[in-house]
Amino acid sequence: MAVNIDWSSLGFGYIKTPYRFVARYKDGKWSEGEIVTDDKIVISECAGVLQYAQTAFEGLKAYTTADGKTVTFRPDLNAERMAQSAARLEMPILPDGMFMRAVEQVVAANREYVPPYGSGATLYLRPYMFGSSPVIGVKPAEEYEFRLFATPVGPYFKGGVKPITIRVCDFDRAAPHGTGHIKAGLNYAMSLHAIVDAHRQGYDENMYLDAATRTYIEETGGANFLFVTKDGKVVTPKSDSILPSITRRSLCYVAEKYLGLTVEHRPVKLSELDNFAECGLCGTAAVISPVGKIVDHGKEICLPSGMDSMGEITQKLYDALTGIQMGSIKAPDGWLYEIK
Ligand SMILES: *Cc1c(COP(=O)(O)O)cnc(C)c1O
């Protein structure tokens, strides 16, 4: 391939690729949408996104399977979630098929930036939508842009898997009946102080609790929890203010259908932590990232799976889902979407 990138040394940072997709919403309708080369956006200083954070995004990746195909993983679920985010933020829904067309066209146009099989690297895709027309009185914008760009990212677990330490956070991420269940930029803006503070105190991530009672486990700033009980059951927290992770949903399916495990999706109390043997964080970037220790205001909860490697069941789940993604294990129908 023509691009000269050392895939194994790539981190998770923005690298500009040549092509992106843009569609514009104006006078009540979406433009056709097209691939463009310009990475700069010109909008009003008073755009809805700049003044009142009217924006939502998605994240997925394109990669090369064992048999040399370029695929994305369950992009239909990203399209569906984008529509839910848009609806909640009073943004227009994309026309049928536009999200998938944007994925296809951007990956095809930037094909030489799709890392080869075995490199561990992927081409990260970032679809997003924002209010582009001026808004000063608080209301939805009248004009919007939907965009999708691609940026190559390196292997998540560089230099091996290392379980992380997280803290129970005193800040809240999402209110009951708020916007925690959609992928809104605003959920991330307000998590920045909490994560910078966590890092300053020596923690890798924040565990957010339910804002109403602070007794139930929700998620971290950007990943869902998955626990394994001491008797081998998979448990994932349920709450209307958790973002429905596609990775978590896929792992639960794999746990049940491929590994024959019992899966419970239910509210999980903070006080239950002592019953768990393993804990992982689920998201597109890492698939599962193991947690070794959770610190609740000085009280340390050390997962029996330890700080040296992934827990046994976490590892099985990781191997099964990455095997499905990479084509070495047969995927359920519709999970791998080939970019021709
Ligand atoms: C994106 C995101 C996740 C992970 O979702 P995936 O679909 O698995 O990538 C989890 N929590 C939050 C808050 C997110 O924004």
The ligand as a Tripos MOL2 file, in Angstrom:
@<TRIPOS>MOLECULE
LIG
   15    15     1     0     0
SMALL
NO_CHARGES

@<TRIPOS>ATOM
      1 C1        -19.3240    5.0600   23.0880 C.3       1 LIG1
      2 C2        -19.5700    4.7850   24.5290 C.ar      1 LIG1
      3 C3        -19.4880    3.4840   25.0690 C.ar      1 LIG1
      4 C4        -19.0410    2.2990   24.2750 C.3       1 LIG1
      5 O1        -19.9380    1.9750   23.2600 O.3       1 LIG1
      6 P1        -19.4860    1.0290   22.0420 P.3       1 LIG1
      7 O2        -20.6790    1.0560   21.1600 O.co2     1 LIG1
      8 O3        -19.2290   -0.3130   22.5980 O.co2     1 LIG1
      9 O4        -18.2670    1.6310   21.4560 O.co2     1 LIG1
     10 C5        -19.7810    3.3140   26.4120 C.ar      1 LIG1
     11 N1        -20.1260    4.3680   27.1920 N.ar      1 LIG1
     12 C6        -20.1970    5.6230   26.7170 C.ar      1 LIG1
     13 C7        -20.5630    6.7210   27.6270 C.3       1 LIG1
     14 C8        -19.9300    5.8740   25.3640 C.ar      1 LIG1
     15 O5        -19.9970    7.1230   24.9110 O.3       1 LIG1
@<TRIPOS>BOND
     1     1     2 1
     2     2     3 ar
     3     2    14 ar
     4     3     4 1
     5     3    10 ar
     6     4     5 1
     7     5     6 1
     8     6     7 2
     9     6     8 1
    10     6     9 1
    11    10    11 ar
    12    11    12 ar
    13    12    13 1
    14    12    14 ar
    15    14    15 1
@<TRIPOS>SUBSTRUCTURE
     1 LIG1         1 GROUP 0 **** ****
